[in-house]
Amino acid sequence: MIWLDLIEARVDSAEPAVVTDDGVWTWRELLARSGGGVEFLDSIGAPAGHPVVALLTSRPMSFALTIGAAASDRALAPLGPRLTVSELVPCVEAVPGEVIVTEAEFEALAREVAARTGRRVAVLPDLPASGWRRDATIGADRPAAILHTSGTTGIPKAVAYTEGRLVARVKVNSQLVDLGPGAVYATASPFHHIAGLGMMFVALGSGAALRPMPRFDIAAWKALPASGVTHALIVPTMVEMLLDAGELYLPGLRMLQYGASSIHPDTLSRAMAALPGVGFVNLFGQTEGSPITALTPDDHRFAAAGHAHLLTSVGRAAPGVEVVIAEPDETGVGEIHARAEHLFRPDADGWLRTGDLGRIDAEGYLYLSGRKGDKIIRGGENVYPLEVEHVLASHPAVAEVCVYGVPDRVFGEIVAATIVPAADVPLPSWDELRAFTRERLAGFKVPTRWETATELPRNATGKVLRRTLIDKAGGE
């Protein structure tokens, strides 16, 4: 079975497939519009067998074009329309093809990128309803889309979301978040991201309806009940924003999925109080494959009942996933390797080498320690930033923190920390924070360089850009 089989099975359904403020597209209309997407790609001369680069946001036309592109063997390769020309050019050059499809809002950007990469530009119109069309030769190894990694540690890498592995991912994800017919799924992640387009594939494959959110703000969140939203995905910073505004409660919500970072125990406690009866789930993975592990609704309830340490983990292996720690050090930390049918970029031996560092406790919970490149080596001792961040984040005066290494002539690297102070608790002196950290960690892990910031630098998906702080520190 391939992902398109799951979609084609609903070609005559009058059930909702996409719900917006402007109305509802049934499955019948969505798939008819995807036929219009095939005609559009034909009209602009997009060759079969080549991906189509796209600068799009989460809108019904984007979903229809994605399906039409997959059905005609011209997988969409969306990129972030908020990126700069210099960021987009190397990504476009790495994707074979002739055309960049864009929304009108980003046409000037697309034309500048096209001029530097030898592509043509086509603006996505309102696609007509032309009937379902599908290339009969598409098999399990054909890509339904090309997604790119977030690029937090370098140029984003292209990852082919193949039809067969997508079916396996739909099965695992929908089981973990209780997603299926009758559900309405909203994600605040950008269209080009795994939690945006990647979850679109999961939701539609499970039979759920989509509620697009082209942009996230409090007003957009408050509008979701009118669409009957039952499932939503946001990042912890959005949870904080909604809690502070007193607007997290969403009538009809059954499951709140969050990602990009862990959630503070105090935040979870407030969120669960604001959303009684709602399940919380955190899925750990990456563009190359997700989920790898899951912190389930039961785990969250257990954490809220007095076992808050679980919130510093990313849960246990997802169904059907093998997770191992490769070459662990004396503390049990090593690179996380995973193997499963729904991971998109495994090596020849079937293992996905994630580049993430972590350890697994006696109960099977995975605790992240950072990326391989983030590890700080201070005087020959290994320091894992996330371990230090979890300690500092437990201080009531610390709202957010990022820990990183900066060059040092004596130790090679020293530990630095950038703190975002809490709004309602005075920030103690650096000596007091050092003492607080030293009570909980070995001395070589305690930051020796400190600074404050009003906010941490993040990419569009909410991930902290550790490299930005490292580069800033190195330039001083």
GIHU-V410919 format. One record per residue. N is the residue number from 1. SS is DSSP state (2 for helix, 1 for strand, 0 for the rest). PSI is psi in degrees with one decimal (none if undefined). OMEGA is omega as a letter, one per 40 degrees, with the letter a starting at -180 (none if undefined). Layout:
((N:SS:PSI:OMEGA) (N:SS:PSI:OMEGA))
This chain:
((1:0:145.6:i) (2:0:166.9:a) (3:2:-38.0:i) (4:2:-27.6:i) (5:2:-40.9:i) (6:2:-38.4:a) (7:2:-46.1:a) (8:2:-28.3:a) (9:0:-16.6:a) (10:0:18.2:a) (11:0:-27.9:a) (12:0:10.2:a) (13:0:139.3:i) (14:0:9.2:i) (15:0:155.7:a) (16:1:140.1:i) (17:1:-37.7:i) (18:1:129.3:a) (19:1:126.0:i) (20:1:176.8:i) (21:0:-23.2:a) (22:0:-5.7:i) (23:1:-165.6:a) (24:1:134.9:i) (25:1:127.1:i) (26:1:170.1:i) (27:2:-39.3:a) (28:2:-43.9:a) (29:2:-40.9:i) (30:2:-46.2:a) (31:2:-29.3:i) (32:2:-39.8:i) (33:2:-31.7:i) (34:2:-31.9:i) (35:2:-37.6:i) (36:2:-32.2:i) (37:2:-38.8:i) (38:2:-44.6:i) (39:2:-38.9:i) (40:2:-45.4:i) (41:2:-36.2:i) (42:2:-44.2:a) (43:2:-27.8:a) (44:0:5.2:i) (45:0:31.2:i) (46:0:117.8:a) (47:0:140.0:i) (48:0:146.4:a) (49:0:-1.5:i) (50:0:138.2:i) (51:0:159.8:i) (52:1:112.5:i) (53:1:140.4:a) (54:1:141.1:i) (55:1:93.4:a) (56:0:162.3:i) (57:0:175.7:a) (58:0:93.7:i) (59:0:157.9:a) (60:2:-39.5:i) (61:2:-34.3:i) (62:2:-40.6:i) (63:2:-43.7:a) (64:2:-42.2:i) (65:2:-38.4:i) (66:2:-46.4:a) (67:2:-43.6:i) (68:2:-38.6:i) (69:2:-43.4:i) (70:2:-40.4:a) (71:2:-19.5:a) (72:0:18.5:i) (73:0:41.9:i) (74:0:64.1:a) (75:0:132.5:i) (76:1:138.6:i) (77:1:80.2:a) (78:1:143.6:i) (79:0:160.9:a) (80:0:117.1:a) (81:0:-4.9:i) (82:0:-1.3:i) (83:0:161.9:i) (84:0:168.2:i) (85:2:-44.3:a) (86:2:-28.1:i) (87:2:-35.0:a) (88:2:-37.1:a) (89:2:-51.6:a) (90:2:-31.2:i) (91:2:-44.0:i) (92:2:-42.4:a) (93:2:-27.2:a) (94:0:-7.7:a) (95:0:118.7:i) (96:0:145.3:a) (97:0:177.6:a) (98:0:-15.9:a) (99:1:145.4:i) (100:1:120.2:i) (101:1:135.8:a) (102:1:154.0:i) (103:0:155.2:a) (104:2:-33.6:a) (105:2:-29.0:a) (106:2:17.8:a) (107:2:-42.5:a) (108:2:-43.0:i) (109:2:-45.9:a) (110:2:-40.4:a) (111:2:-34.8:i) (112:2:-42.4:i) (113:2:-42.3:a) (114:2:-39.0:a) (115:2:-29.8:a) (116:2:-8.9:a) (117:2:3.1:i) (118:0:31.7:i) (119:0:168.4:i) (120:1:157.9:a) (121:1:136.9:i) (122:1:130.4:i) (123:1:129.9:a) (124:0:121.2:i) (125:0:-177.9:i) (126:0:115.7:a) (127:0:134.1:i) (128:0:160.3:i) (129:0:104.6:a) (130:0:4.3:i) (131:0:149.9:a) (132:0:131.2:i) (133:0:139.3:a) (134:0:134.5:i) (135:0:120.1:a) (136:0:-13.2:a) (137:0:-5.0:a) (138:0:127.9:a) (139:0:-171.0:a) (140:0:-26.6:a) (141:0:-0.9:i) (142:0:140.5:i) (143:1:134.3:i) (144:1:-24.5:i) (145:1:163.6:i) (146:1:114.4:i) (147:1:157.3:a) (148:1:145.3:i) (149:0:165.9:a) (150:0:-19.0:i) (151:0:24.0:a) (152:0:-20.7:a) (153:0:13.7:i) (154:0:-166.1:i) (155:0:132.9:i) (156:0:142.5:i) (157:0:140.1:i) (158:1:135.3:i) (159:1:120.3:a) (160:1:122.1:i) (161:1:91.8:a) (162:1:150.4:a) (163:2:-46.0:a) (164:2:-44.8:a) (165:2:-26.6:i) (166:2:-38.0:i) (167:2:-44.0:i) (168:2:-38.3:a) (169:2:-40.0:i) (170:2:-44.4:a) (171:2:-47.3:a) (172:2:-50.1:a) (173:2:-45.1:a) (174:2:-31.1:i) (175:2:-42.4:a) (176:2:-30.6:a) (177:2:9.6:i) (178:0:55.4:a) (179:0:134.2:i) (180:0:-167.4:a) (181:0:137.9:a) (182:0:-17.9:i) (183:0:153.5:i) (184:1:119.2:a) (185:1:127.6:i) (186:1:133.8:i) (187:1:135.8:i) (188:0:5.2:a) (189:0:151.7:i) (190:0:154.1:a) (191:0:-38.0:a) (192:0:-2.1:a) (193:0:157.7:i) (194:2:-34.9:i) (195:2:-4.3:i) (196:2:-87.2:i) (197:2:-37.9:i) (198:2:-40.8:i) (199:2:-20.7:i) (200:2:-44.4:i) (201:2:-42.0:a) (202:2:-48.7:a) (203:2:-51.4:a) (204:2:-38.8:i) (205:2:-28.4:i) (206:2:-10.5:a) (207:0:2.7:i) (208:0:161.6:i) (209:1:154.0:i) (210:1:142.1:i) (211:1:97.2:a) (212:1:145.9:i) (213:0:87.7:a) (214:0:-32.4:i) (215:0:149.9:i) (216:0:129.2:i) (217:0:177.0:a) (218:2:-38.9:i) (219:2:-40.6:i) (220:2:-39.4:i) (221:2:-44.0:a) (222:2:-20.2:a) (223:0:-11.4:a) (224:2:-36.3:a) (225:2:-31.3:a) (226:2:-20.7:i) (227:2:0.0:i) (228:0:30.6:a) (229:0:130.4:i) (230:0:-22.9:a) (231:1:138.2:i) (232:1:148.3:i) (233:1:121.8:i) (234:1:171.1:i) (235:1:159.2:a) (236:2:-33.7:i) (237:2:-33.4:i) (238:2:-37.9:i) (239:2:-46.4:i) (240:2:-45.6:a) (241:2:-45.2:a) (242:2:-37.6:i) (243:2:-45.4:a) (244:2:-30.2:i) (245:0:-3.1:a) (246:0:30.0:a) (247:0:15.6:a) (248:0:-33.6:a) (249:0:133.5:a) (250:0:108.3:i) (251:0:135.4:i) (252:0:-10.1:a) (253:0:131.6:i) (254:0:-30.6:a) (255:1:129.7:i) (256:1:114.8:i) (257:1:134.4:i) (258:1:160.7:a) (259:1:-171.4:a) (260:0:-31.4:i) (261:0:167.8:i) (262:0:166.7:a) (263:0:137.7:a) (264:0:140.9:i) (265:2:-39.8:i) (266:2:-38.4:i) (267:2:-43.6:i) (268:2:-43.8:a) (269:2:-44.1:i) (270:2:-40.8:a) (271:2:-41.0:a) (272:2:-33.2:i) (273:2:-35.5:a) (274:2:-21.4:a) (275:0:66.0:a) (276:0:133.2:i) (277:0:-7.1:a) (278:0:135.9:i) (279:1:144.3:i) (280:1:138.2:i) (281:1:139.3:i) (282:1:117.7:i) (283:1:124.4:i) (284:1:133.3:i) (285:1:-163.2:i) (286:1:172.4:a) (287:0:-36.1:a) (288:0:-14.7:i) (289:1:128.2:i) (290:1:145.0:e) (291:1:152.0:i) (292:1:-47.4:i) (293:1:166.3:i) (294:1:133.8:i) (295:1:105.8:a) (296:0:170.4:i) (297:2:-39.7:i) (298:2:-40.5:i) (299:2:-41.9:a) (300:2:-39.4:i) (301:2:-38.2:i) (302:2:-41.4:i) (303:2:-42.7:a) (304:2:-20.1:a) (305:0:10.1:i) (306:0:6.1:a) (307:0:56.8:a) (308:2:-21.1:a) (309:2:-25.2:i) (310:2:-25.7:a) (311:2:-13.4:i) (312:2:-2.7:i) (313:0:171.9:i) (314:0:23.9:i) (315:0:-164.5:a) (316:1:167.9:a) (317:1:133.9:i) (318:0:160.5:a) (319:0:130.4:i) (320:0:6.0:a) (321:0:132.0:i) (322:1:129.7:i) (323:1:128.4:i) (324:1:157.6:i) (325:1:116.8:a) (326:1:132.5:i) (327:0:58.8:a) (328:0:148.3:i) (329:0:-168.2:a) (330:0:-17.2:i) (331:0:0.4:a) (332:0:2.9:a) (333:0:132.6:i) (334:1:-175.3:a) (335:1:140.0:i) (336:1:122.1:i) (337:1:142.1:a) (338:1:150.4:i) (339:1:128.4:i) (340:0:162.9:a) (341:0:-19.7:a) (342:0:10.2:i) (343:1:132.7:a) (344:0:-18.5:a) (345:0:54.3:i) (346:0:158.5:i) (347:0:178.7:a) (348:0:-27.4:a) (349:0:4.4:i) (350:0:-5.1:a) (351:0:136.5:i) (352:1:116.2:i) (353:1:103.7:a) (354:1:-24.6:a) (355:1:-6.0:i) (356:1:146.3:i) (357:1:145.9:i) (358:1:179.4:i) (359:1:156.3:i) (360:1:128.6:a) (361:0:-178.5:a) (362:0:-22.3:a) (363:0:2.3:i) (364:0:6.5:i) (365:0:136.2:a) (366:1:129.7:i) (367:1:120.9:a) (368:1:147.8:i) (369:1:-0.1:i) (370:1:-174.1:i) (371:1:156.8:i) (372:2:-41.6:a) (373:2:-13.0:a) (374:2:-16.7:a) (375:0:134.0:i) (376:1:128.8:i) (377:1:102.5:a) (378:1:108.3:i) (379:0:34.2:i) (380:0:-6.6:i) (381:1:138.1:i) (382:1:130.3:i) (383:1:125.8:a) (384:0:116.8:a) (385:2:-41.7:a) (386:2:-33.2:i) (387:2:-45.0:i) (388:2:-38.6:i) (389:2:-39.7:i) (390:2:-38.7:i) (391:2:-50.8:a) (392:2:-36.2:a) (393:2:-18.5:i) (394:0:-10.5:i) (395:0:132.2:a) (396:0:-20.7:a) (397:0:-3.0:a) (398:1:116.1:i) (399:1:-45.4:i) (400:1:157.3:i) (401:1:146.1:i) (402:1:129.3:a) (403:1:139.1:a) (404:1:165.5:i) (405:1:143.5:i) (406:1:148.5:a) (407:1:145.1:i) (408:1:135.0:a) (409:0:-31.5:a) (410:0:-49.9:a) (411:0:-4.3:a) (412:1:-56.3:i) (413:1:150.5:i) (414:1:162.3:a) (415:1:127.9:i) (416:1:152.3:i) (417:1:133.2:i) (418:1:123.3:a) (419:1:132.9:i) (420:1:110.3:a) (421:1:148.5:i) (422:0:149.5:a) (423:0:-29.0:a) (424:0:8.5:i) (425:0:125.8:i) (426:0:137.5:i) (427:0:126.7:i) (428:0:174.4:i) (429:0:162.4:i) (430:2:-35.4:i) (431:2:-39.1:i) (432:2:-39.9:i) (433:2:-36.7:i) (434:2:-45.8:a) (435:2:-40.7:i) (436:2:-44.1:a) (437:2:-40.7:a) (438:2:-29.7:i) (439:0:-21.4:a) (440:0:-15.5:a) (441:0:159.5:i) (442:0:153.2:a) (443:2:-35.9:a) (444:2:-12.5:i) (445:2:-9.2:a) (446:0:128.3:i) (447:0:141.6:i) (448:0:-9.0:i) (449:1:129.6:a) (450:1:148.8:i) (451:1:162.5:i) (452:1:159.8:i) (453:0:154.9:i) (454:0:-24.5:i) (455:0:158.3:i) (456:0:144.4:i) (457:0:133.9:a) (458:1:155.9:i) (459:0:-175.7:a) (460:0:-20.0:a) (461:0:4.2:i) (462:0:-2.0:i) (463:0:137.3:i) (464:1:133.2:i) (465:0:82.6:a) (466:2:-38.1:a) (467:2:-33.4:i) (468:2:-41.8:i) (469:2:-36.9:i) (470:2:-46.2:a) (471:2:-38.7:i) (472:2:-44.2:i) (473:2:-37.6:i) (474:2:-22.1:a) (475:0:-3.0:a) (476:0:none:none))
